[in-house]
Amino acid sequence: MKAATSRHLSPKVNKEKTGWKTHWDLLLALLILVILLTLEYGFNLDIPTIPLLAINLIAYILAGRKVLDLAWRKSKRGDFFNEFVLMSVATIGAFIIGEYEEGVAVMVFYQIGEWFQDSAVKRAKRSIKALLDIRPDEVIVLRNGKSQVIHPSEVEIGEKIQVKPGEKVALDGDLISEKASFNTAALTGESKPDTKYKGEQVLAGMINQNTLAEVKVTALFRDSKLSKILEMVQDATARKSQTQLFISRFAKVYTPIVFFLALALCVTPIFFVDDYVFREWFYRALVFLVISCPCALVVSIPLGYFGGIGLASRNGILFKGGNYLDVMTQVKTVVMDKTGTLTKGVFKVQQVVPQGIEKEELIKVAAALEKNSTHPIAIAVTDYADNKHQGLQTSNIEEIAGHGLKGIVGNKEVLAGNLKLLKKYDIAYPAEVEQIVDTIVVLSIDNKYAGYITIADEIKEDAYQAIKEMHRLNIKTVMLSGDKQTVVDQVAKVLGIDEAYGGLLPDEKVEKVEALKKEGVKLAFVGDGVNDAPVIALADVGIAMGGLGSDATIETADVVIQNDQPSKIVAAIKAGKITKNIVWQNIILAMTVKIIVLALGAGGVATLWEAVIADVGVALLAILNAVRIQRKDL
């Protein structure tokens, strides 16, 4: 057990060494360079060549030994065209022509730039991980009437844990206490307290606010929703966007071209320049090599996508990779499920209309059958029955997808579902039932119509604003639902949705999405997970609402909205647009500066000093620009 526990130690135990102490050699090289330049230009001190070369070599080795080692190892494997070989050739060339301080300066400032880049990338990765890596390292478990403090990984399913006020819940479970209030901000991005009652689900990462709470554990530490989400976000940083992949491919082609252009710059003037001086053209080639280093692009672009993933995570939106940030910017049609996406999915029975049976009996029979389903409508019926159905025995329960339930209640065959279910079994019902606008559950007992139950849902508070914002972004909105067309039309009219289709089975939703995709535009589908999994998988971007409620949602979707707010769909699109804009700003900035300085270097105007300052400077500017993403508001 000790071995298992050690794998789950706090990140603090294996904390990476960072800061100036790990870069003492680089800082010492910088100090030597500053002293030499001060003596030479500040005091006009002329240091003899041999001592000057020796001191500069010491500084050069201190600053560049890691780069030289990497260049050597890569060259042995046949990889000559990379930034390490490029910098090694440029700096060694500077020493060959006697420009010692410039050779040292190129290596020192290149390494300083790399230091800042590495620090920025590590900070971005840490900030992403910190958003969700909030799993406690210990938990109070009740065993044999006594409380013990152990690591959460040692707690078994079914055991009871205590959560004190101010503490984080360590494991998923059901609340045993009568009532408790939790801060769910770390999971959903919402700071509003969420009050849970006895029997309701409590998730790891929630913070108990005001009273001692007892929780019965329903999932192991490694299987908690929080652990799965954390794993998903960590994986997201490894999934590259199309822009990142393009830049990686570009760098592989770009670097060898630069090498050969630098060689051509040094050699070809022999045939065109009358007073050709090798040292002068060799120096220009070195400047060309230094400024052409692609590190500003290679580092700042992934950093931009880390920032985009972090920005979305802070707002309760989880992207499974930088590639989905890109696709979100191209979405022109958003297709949405109704129940649980645009409406709250909290149904309440409004009316019970029996035929040939007592009202109480109809409710009891309906609840006895519906208790076998987890659908929100079924839950509404069983809640309304208030346990009066408990004495009835059920058997041979069959769920008919998109229709309802069939089974034996007592000794009678019962159907409960929508009108399509009665049509499927050729059961006659009054024509006026077709005219009811609300969602209904119709019942038949022993192949005879027995009445209906009307159920109402409620539109989410921010749904109207979300649709309005999508229209402002010129995005077409479509609603697909298994609910009947009259209900769907009513919701669509209130929200201003462009197209709405009701009465759809899961396979019919797939057909609708396939038809919309044939229009040739990028399409996102937003659903609540389990029933919508096939359509979520089919869409260009699958977005799951209420991902904390369904493992299937987290597995299937490309983007998970951790609370149920439709407005987060717009926030996800904005996160993609912000990331794309800043990434392209960096690309344009880096390429523009490099082209200008390359031209100046080839023309003999720019020196190695300008080259290294331009290279490091543009890299730092690109990094600072990328870091801005994490401070944006959605």
Disulfide bonds with the S-S distance in Angstrom:
none
